[in-house]
Amino acid sequence: MNGQNRKDVVPGMEVHIVLKQDQRSGKLTKGIVKDLLTNSPTHPHGIKVRLVDGQVGRVKQILSPAR
């Protein structure tokens, strides 16, 4: 599942995000969602989130549902 719909992304789920500095390379970072930073219902590049470790990026792939 991709991360373009805000309703699909909830705190506590495991996701792959792309960080701002990794957008060119496409390198993905795995983590647990802490906060949703995008307010619109959809975003073509992925919903922007903050992970529990503080990193911020756009969701590219949802790995597991919220725990």
Biopython code that builds the backbone (N, CA, C, O; Angstrom):
import numpy as np
from Bio.PDB.StructureBuilder import StructureBuilder

atoms = [
    (1, "MET", "N", (0.858, -1.187, 0.000)),
    (1, "MET", "CA", (0.000, 0.000, 0.000)),
    (1, "MET", "C", (0.897, 1.241, 0.000)),
    (1, "MET", "O", (1.887, 1.302, 0.730)),
    (2, "ASN", "N", (0.543, 2.213, -0.816)),
    (2, "ASN", "CA", (1.342, 3.437, -0.849)),
    (2, "ASN", "C", (0.850, 4.404, 0.229)),
    (2, "ASN", "O", (-0.174, 4.154, 0.864)),
    (3, "GLY", "N", (1.562, 5.486, 0.434)),
    (3, "GLY", "CA", (1.232, 6.422, 1.498)),
    (3, "GLY", "C", (0.682, 7.740, 0.998)),
    (3, "GLY", "O", (0.982, 8.785, 1.575)),
    (4, "GLN", "N", (-0.125, 7.723, -0.073)),
    (4, "GLN", "CA", (-0.631, 8.970, -0.636)),
    (4, "GLN", "C", (-1.947, 9.423, -0.010)),
    (4, "GLN", "O", (-2.322, 10.586, -0.163)),
    (5, "ASN", "N", (-2.657, 8.539, 0.690)),
    (5, "ASN", "CA", (-3.929, 8.892, 1.316)),
    (5, "ASN", "C", (-3.744, 9.037, 2.816)),
    (5, "ASN", "O", (-3.267, 8.117, 3.481)),
    (6, "ARG", "N", (-4.122, 10.196, 3.349)),
    (6, "ARG", "CA", (-3.938, 10.478, 4.769)),
    (6, "ARG", "C", (-4.698, 9.484, 5.643)),
    (6, "ARG", "O", (-4.225, 9.115, 6.718)),
    (7, "LYS", "N", (-5.885, 9.046, 5.182)),
    (7, "LYS", "CA", (-6.700, 8.129, 5.982)),
    (7, "LYS", "C", (-6.037, 6.764, 6.164)),
    (7, "LYS", "O", (-6.387, 6.027, 7.085)),
    (8, "ASP", "N", (-5.078, 6.419, 5.293)),
    (8, "ASP", "CA", (-4.384, 5.128, 5.378)),
    (8, "ASP", "C", (-3.196, 5.152, 6.341)),
    (8, "ASP", "O", (-2.692, 4.101, 6.735)),
    (9, "VAL", "N", (-2.752, 6.348, 6.718)),
    (9, "VAL", "CA", (-1.558, 6.487, 7.552)),
    (9, "VAL", "C", (-1.988, 6.908, 8.960)),
    (9, "VAL", "O", (-2.621, 7.948, 9.138)),
    (10, "VAL", "N", (-1.639, 6.091, 9.954)),
    (10, "VAL", "CA", (-1.990, 6.402, 11.342)),
    (10, "VAL", "C", (-0.758, 6.216, 12.230)),
    (10, "VAL", "O", (0.111, 5.396, 11.932)),
    (11, "PRO", "N", (-0.688, 6.983, 13.322)),
    (11, "PRO", "CA", (0.440, 6.815, 14.246)),
    (11, "PRO", "C", (0.534, 5.375, 14.753)),
    (11, "PRO", "O", (-0.476, 4.727, 15.027)),
    (12, "GLY", "N", (1.769, 4.894, 14.869)),
    (12, "GLY", "CA", (2.005, 3.547, 15.372)),
    (12, "GLY", "C", (2.277, 2.525, 14.279)),
    (12, "GLY", "O", (2.710, 1.412, 14.575)),
    (13, "MET", "N", (2.030, 2.882, 13.013)),
    (13, "MET", "CA", (2.272, 1.908, 11.948)),
    (13, "MET", "C", (3.708, 2.004, 11.455)),
    (13, "MET", "O", (4.352, 3.049, 11.545)),
    (14, "GLU", "N", (4.193, 0.870, 10.927)),
    (14, "GLU", "CA", (5.543, 0.815, 10.392)),
    (14, "GLU", "C", (5.505, 1.172, 8.908)),
    (14, "GLU", "O", (4.696, 0.636, 8.151)),
    (15, "VAL", "N", (6.391, 2.085, 8.501)),
    (15, "VAL", "CA", (6.390, 2.583, 7.127)),
    (15, "VAL", "C", (7.814, 2.736, 6.602)),
    (15, "VAL", "O", (8.778, 2.746, 7.367)),
    (16, "HIS", "N", (7.924, 2.855, 5.287)),
    (16, "HIS", "CA", (9.152, 3.305, 4.631)),
    (16, "HIS", "C", (8.908, 4.739, 4.209)),
    (16, "HIS", "O", (7.898, 5.033, 3.570)),
    (17, "ILE", "N", (9.823, 5.640, 4.560)),
    (17, "ILE", "CA", (9.727, 7.032, 4.125)),
    (17, "ILE", "C", (10.965, 7.385, 3.316)),
    (17, "ILE", "O", (11.992, 6.709, 3.387)),
    (18, "VAL", "N", (10.844, 8.461, 2.544)),
    (18, "VAL", "CA", (12.021, 9.021, 1.879)),
    (18, "VAL", "C", (12.283, 10.378, 2.537)),
    (18, "VAL", "O", (11.407, 11.242, 2.587)),
    (19, "LEU", "N", (13.498, 10.540, 3.034)),
    (19, "LEU", "CA", (13.902, 11.790, 3.674)),
    (19, "LEU", "C", (14.199, 12.834, 2.599)),
    (19, "LEU", "O", (14.480, 12.487, 1.452)),
    (20, "LYS", "N", (14.136, 14.109, 2.970)),
    (20, "LYS", "CA", (14.375, 15.198, 2.018)),
    (20, "LYS", "C", (15.715, 15.022, 1.301)),
    (20, "LYS", "O", (15.792, 15.158, 0.080)),
    (21, "GLN", "N", (16.764, 14.722, 2.059)),
    (21, "GLN", "CA", (18.093, 14.603, 1.454)),
    (21, "GLN", "C", (18.241, 13.343, 0.599)),
    (21, "GLN", "O", (19.198, 13.229, -0.167)),
    (22, "ASP", "N", (17.299, 12.389, 0.722)),
    (22, "ASP", "CA", (17.371, 11.152, -0.055)),
    (22, "ASP", "C", (16.417, 11.133, -1.245)),
    (22, "ASP", "O", (16.285, 10.104, -1.907)),
    (23, "GLN", "N", (15.745, 12.260, -1.529)),
    (23, "GLN", "CA", (14.754, 12.272, -2.604)),
    (23, "GLN", "C", (15.372, 11.955, -3.963)),
    (23, "GLN", "O", (14.751, 11.266, -4.773)),
    (24, "ARG", "N", (16.567, 12.441, -4.224)),
    (24, "ARG", "CA", (17.213, 12.179, -5.517)),
    (24, "ARG", "C", (17.581, 10.705, -5.665)),
    (24, "ARG", "O", (17.364, 10.108, -6.720)),
    (25, "SER", "N", (18.138, 10.124, -4.607)),
    (25, "SER", "CA", (18.579, 8.725, -4.679)),
    (25, "SER", "C", (17.414, 7.753, -4.495)),
    (25, "SER", "O", (17.467, 6.623, -4.980)),
    (26, "GLY", "N", (16.371, 8.185, -3.799)),
    (26, "GLY", "CA", (15.234, 7.304, -3.542)),
    (26, "GLY", "C", (15.456, 6.355, -2.380)),
    (26, "GLY", "O", (14.677, 5.422, -2.189)),
    (27, "LYS", "N", (16.514, 6.578, -1.596)),
    (27, "LYS", "CA", (16.815, 5.719, -0.448)),
    (27, "LYS", "C", (15.674, 5.799, 0.565)),
    (27, "LYS", "O", (15.222, 6.888, 0.919)),
    (28, "LEU", "N", (15.215, 4.632, 1.028)),
    (28, "LEU", "CA", (14.100, 4.581, 1.966)),
    (28, "LEU", "C", (14.592, 4.363, 3.389)),
    (28, "LEU", "O", (15.606, 3.705, 3.624)),
    (29, "THR", "N", (13.847, 4.935, 4.337)),
    (29, "THR", "CA", (14.146, 4.800, 5.753)),
    (29, "THR", "C", (12.937, 4.161, 6.427)),
    (29, "THR", "O", (11.802, 4.588, 6.212)),
    (30, "LYS", "N", (13.181, 3.143, 7.238)),
    (30, "LYS", "CA", (12.101, 2.420, 7.906)),
    (30, "LYS", "C", (11.887, 2.999, 9.301)),
    (30, "LYS", "O", (12.849, 3.345, 9.987)),
    (31, "GLY", "N", (10.628, 3.105, 9.718)),
    (31, "GLY", "CA", (10.353, 3.604, 11.053)),
    (31, "GLY", "C", (8.888, 3.517, 11.420)),
    (31, "GLY", "O", (8.052, 3.081, 10.628)),
    (32, "ILE", "N", (8.592, 3.945, 12.645)),
    (32, "ILE", "CA", (7.233, 3.941, 13.181)),
    (32, "ILE", "C", (6.716, 5.378, 13.179)),
    (32, "ILE", "O", (7.406, 6.285, 13.646)),
    (33, "VAL", "N", (5.504, 5.592, 12.657)),
    (33, "VAL", "CA", (4.905, 6.929, 12.565)),
    (33, "VAL", "C", (4.562, 7.449, 13.959)),
    (33, "VAL", "O", (3.945, 6.752, 14.765)),
    (34, "LYS", "N", (4.977, 8.694, 14.226)),
    (34, "LYS", "CA", (4.603, 9.375, 15.462)),
    (34, "LYS", "C", (3.528, 10.416, 15.182)),
    (34, "LYS", "O", (2.489, 10.430, 15.843)),
    (35, "ASP", "N", (3.775, 11.303, 14.189)),
    (35, "ASP", "CA", (2.846, 12.392, 13.861)),
    (35, "ASP", "C", (2.650, 12.484, 12.356)),
    (35, "ASP", "O", (3.564, 12.200, 11.581)),
    (36, "LEU", "N", (1.436, 12.888, 11.944)),
    (36, "LEU", "CA", (1.159, 13.203, 10.544)),
    (36, "LEU", "C", (1.321, 14.708, 10.369)),
    (36, "LEU", "O", (0.738, 15.487, 11.124)),
    (37, "LEU", "N", (2.106, 15.121, 9.380)),
    (37, "LEU", "CA", (2.400, 16.538, 9.173)),
    (37, "LEU", "C", (1.655, 17.124, 7.980)),
    (37, "LEU", "O", (1.558, 18.345, 7.863)),
    (38, "THR", "N", (1.127, 16.285, 7.095)),
    (38, "THR", "CA", (0.340, 16.748, 5.949)),
    (38, "THR", "C", (-1.118, 16.854, 6.365)),
    (38, "THR", "O", (-1.678, 15.907, 6.916)),
    (39, "ASN", "N", (-1.740, 18.009, 6.102)),
    (39, "ASN", "CA", (-3.138, 18.210, 6.490)),
    (39, "ASN", "C", (-4.128, 17.838, 5.397)),
    (39, "ASN", "O", (-5.279, 17.514, 5.691)),
    (40, "SER", "N", (-3.697, 17.879, 4.137)),
    (40, "SER", "CA", (-4.625, 17.568, 3.043)),
    (40, "SER", "C", (-4.921, 16.059, 3.013)),
    (40, "SER", "O", (-4.103, 15.261, 3.471)),
    (41, "PRO", "N", (-6.085, 15.666, 2.479)),
    (41, "PRO", "CA", (-6.468, 14.243, 2.477)),
    (41, "PRO", "C", (-5.581, 13.354, 1.605)),
    (41, "PRO", "O", (-5.458, 12.158, 1.871)),
    (42, "THR", "N", (-4.956, 13.927, 0.556)),
    (42, "THR", "CA", (-4.038, 13.161, -0.291)),
    (42, "THR", "C", (-2.849, 14.029, -0.672)),
    (42, "THR", "O", (-2.917, 15.257, -0.611)),
    (43, "HIS", "N", (-1.763, 13.380, -1.065)),
    (43, "HIS", "CA", (-0.587, 14.096, -1.572)),
    (43, "HIS", "C", (0.102, 13.180, -2.576)),
    (43, "HIS", "O", (0.366, 12.018, -2.266)),
    (44, "PRO", "N", (0.400, 13.686, -3.786)),
    (44, "PRO", "CA", (0.964, 12.824, -4.838)),
    (44, "PRO", "C", (2.339, 12.239, -4.508)),
    (44, "PRO", "O", (2.705, 11.196, -5.050)),
    (45, "HIS", "N", (3.101, 12.884, -3.637)),
    (45, "HIS", "CA", (4.443, 12.393, -3.296)),
    (45, "HIS", "C", (4.460, 11.635, -1.976)),
    (45, "HIS", "O", (5.519, 11.188, -1.534)),
    (46, "GLY", "N", (3.303, 11.485, -1.343)),
    (46, "GLY", "CA", (3.228, 10.773, -0.066)),
    (46, "GLY", "C", (2.938, 11.716, 1.081)),
    (46, "GLY", "O", (3.316, 12.888, 1.052)),
    (47, "ILE", "N", (2.268, 11.197, 2.085)),
    (47, "ILE", "CA", (1.928, 11.981, 3.275)),
    (47, "ILE", "C", (3.204, 12.210, 4.090)),
    (47, "ILE", "O", (3.966, 11.276, 4.338)),
    (48, "LYS", "N", (3.426, 13.453, 4.500)),
    (48, "LYS", "CA", (4.613, 13.778, 5.295)),
    (48, "LYS", "C", (4.354, 13.392, 6.748)),
    (48, "LYS", "O", (3.318, 13.733, 7.319)),
    (49, "VAL", "N", (5.312, 12.676, 7.337)),
    (49, "VAL", "CA", (5.177, 12.208, 8.718)),
    (49, "VAL", "C", (6.467, 12.448, 9.494)),
    (49, "VAL", "O", (7.539, 12.641, 8.920)),
    (50, "ARG", "N", (6.328, 12.428, 10.824)),
    (50, "ARG", "CA", (7.481, 12.420, 11.733)),
    (50, "ARG", "C", (7.524, 11.038, 12.358)),
    (50, "ARG", "O", (6.514, 10.549, 12.863)),
    (51, "LEU", "N", (8.686, 10.410, 12.325)),
    (51, "LEU", "CA", (8.855, 9.102, 12.945)),
    (51, "LEU", "C", (9.141, 9.262, 14.433)),
    (51, "LEU", "O", (9.450, 10.361, 14.893)),
    (52, "VAL", "N", (9.038, 8.171, 15.186)),
    (52, "VAL", "CA", (9.282, 8.238, 16.630)),
    (52, "VAL", "C", (10.716, 8.660, 16.943)),
    (52, "VAL", "O", (10.974, 9.194, 18.022)),
    (53, "ASP", "N", (11.658, 8.431, 16.017)),
    (53, "ASP", "CA", (13.042, 8.855, 16.242)),
    (53, "ASP", "C", (13.295, 10.303, 15.816)),
    (53, "ASP", "O", (14.419, 10.794, 15.917)),
    (54, "GLY", "N", (12.236, 10.994, 15.334)),
    (54, "GLY", "CA", (12.349, 12.410, 14.994)),
    (54, "GLY", "C", (12.590, 12.715, 13.531)),
    (54, "GLY", "O", (12.514, 13.878, 13.136)),
    (55, "GLN", "N", (12.876, 11.716, 12.712)),
    (55, "GLN", "CA", (13.106, 11.954, 11.284)),
    (55, "GLN", "C", (11.790, 12.300, 10.594)),
    (55, "GLN", "O", (10.730, 11.784, 10.950)),
    (56, "VAL", "N", (11.879, 13.191, 9.589)),
    (56, "VAL", "CA", (10.697, 13.636, 8.854)),
    (56, "VAL", "C", (10.868, 13.297, 7.385)),
    (56, "VAL", "O", (11.919, 13.543, 6.793)),
    (57, "GLY", "N", (9.810, 12.723, 6.800)),
    (57, "GLY", "CA", (9.851, 12.391, 5.383)),
    (57, "GLY", "C", (8.468, 12.035, 4.872)),
    (57, "GLY", "O", (7.484, 12.099, 5.608)),
    (58, "ARG", "N", (8.406, 11.660, 3.604)),
    (58, "ARG", "CA", (7.132, 11.300, 2.970)),
    (58, "ARG", "C", (6.995, 9.788, 2.863)),
    (58, "ARG", "O", (7.935, 9.089, 2.485)),
    (59, "VAL", "N", (5.807, 9.297, 3.203)),
    (59, "VAL", "CA", (5.544, 7.858, 3.196)),
    (59, "VAL", "C", (5.539, 7.337, 1.767)),
    (59, "VAL", "O", (4.810, 7.845, 0.915)),
    (60, "LYS", "N", (6.352, 6.326, 1.510)),
    (60, "LYS", "CA", (6.404, 5.673, 0.206)),
    (60, "LYS", "C", (5.756, 4.305, 0.246)),
    (60, "LYS", "O", (5.250, 3.827, -0.770)),
    (61, "GLN", "N", (5.766, 3.664, 1.418)),
    (61, "GLN", "CA", (5.224, 2.319, 1.524)),
    (61, "GLN", "C", (4.783, 2.078, 2.959)),
    (61, "GLN", "O", (5.491, 2.423, 3.906)),
    (62, "ILE", "N", (3.605, 1.480, 3.110)),
    (62, "ILE", "CA", (3.108, 1.096, 4.427)),
    (62, "ILE", "C", (3.449, -0.376, 4.623)),
    (62, "ILE", "O", (3.036, -1.224, 3.833)),
    (63, "LEU", "N", (4.207, -0.678, 5.680)),
    (63, "LEU", "CA", (4.696, -2.043, 5.896)),
    (63, "LEU", "C", (3.768, -2.857, 6.791)),
    (63, "LEU", "O", (3.558, -4.045, 6.546)),
    (64, "SER", "N", (3.212, -2.228, 7.825)),
    (64, "SER", "CA", (2.340, -2.963, 8.726)),
    (64, "SER", "C", (1.300, -2.024, 9.321)),
    (64, "SER", "O", (1.541, -0.821, 9.424)),
    (65, "PRO", "N", (0.144, -2.560, 9.714)),
    (65, "PRO", "CA", (-0.867, -1.716, 10.357)),
    (65, "PRO", "C", (-0.398, -1.249, 11.737)),
    (65, "PRO", "O", (0.596, -1.741, 12.271)),
    (66, "ALA", "N", (-1.128, -0.297, 12.297)),
    (66, "ALA", "CA", (-0.777, 0.220, 13.628)),
    (66, "ALA", "C", (-0.794, -0.902, 14.658)),
    (66, "ALA", "O", (-1.625, -1.807, 14.587)),
    (67, "ARG", "N", (0.104, -0.841, 15.592)),
    (67, "ARG", "CA", (0.204, -1.873, 16.639)),
    (67, "ARG", "C", (-0.717, -1.576, 17.785)),
    (67, "ARG", "O", (-0.765, -2.336, 18.752)),
]
sb = StructureBuilder()
sb.init_structure("model")
sb.init_model(0)
sb.init_chain("A")
sb.init_seg("    ")
for serial, (resi, resn, name, xyz) in enumerate(atoms, 1):
    if name == "N":
        sb.init_residue(resn, " ", resi, " ")
    sb.init_atom(name, np.array(xyz, "f"), 0.0, 1.0, " ", f" {name:<3s}", serial, name[0])
structure = sb.get_structure()
